Amino acid sequence: MKFEELVRLIHFCKTIEKEGTDPFDLDVKKFLETLRRYHKKWKSLDDLLLDAEALAELAKVIELQGRWIKDRSSSFYIDPALLELKLRMLEPHQLATAFVRSWHPILAVDRITPQRLKEGLNYWNALLPLNERKEEFPLPSMLDTTFDLEDLIELNIISKSEFDESIQAVLNELEDRGRIEYHDFIYGDAFETSIIKAYLTSYLVSEGKAELDINPLEDEVFISPSNTKDNAKVNHTPGRSIPISLSYEDWLRWREKRNHGQEPNGR
């Protein structure tokens, strides 16, 4: 028996959790009615597991709804449309009173003489409009030079031998593990070391000693050692420059997944 509607609802819940969209986009009442409609049709263990998964995903969305309300109430959130309506309903004297109460000028009458105040007003009135004096503020120029490994070596921040040893250690690990999901290879016990490993791995890819295999449909990136055995030729092979997102939050999710016994899959 197929339950396409229920599967779509489960995927919709997961999308809300992953993308961070409005949790109230899900109609909880309709979701429960759908579960009730399918309840009498459950016959196998897979059907019951699907029902349990649907309830679990629904509970997560309801939790997000509660968190959304809590965040809005704790931050005194006011809907912009409601705020605009309240402002339009105020009388002019009420609006002026509210403005005076919230006004905190940086100048006061008892701190400046009328003459200085007049001079300041005359200076302000003499200024050209912004659209006429924007050319006086040139855009910042971009540096034409880059800061690469040779610069680090010249500044004695790192030695060439230390860098080569680190690169070789990462390459040896990649050769031992074989083809593996990129984040599973990069991430480790500490986020700081993971960033360093990602930096070293980028050199392996640019040198042609490692290859990236990107699956855009599944949003997956795999890395594997290069099949080329001639290292002399590999060093002259230009690699691709591909930006891959690394974040502390993503590393935390990866570590939690690993700690729950779902070991990263190497392929």
Secondary structure, DSSP 8 states (H G I E B T S, - for coil): ---HHHHHHHHHHHHHHHH---GGGS-HHHHHHHHHHHHTT--SHHHHHHHHHHHHHHHHHHHHHHHHHHHHHHTT---HHHHHHHHHHS-HHHHHHHHHHH---S--GGGS-HHHHHHHHHHHHHS--HHHHGGGS-----------HHHHHHTTSS-HHHHHHHHHHHHHHHHHH-SEEHHHHH--SSHHHHHHHHHHHHHHHHHTSEEEEEETTTTEEEEEE-S---HHHHTTS----------HHHHHHHHHHHHTT----B-
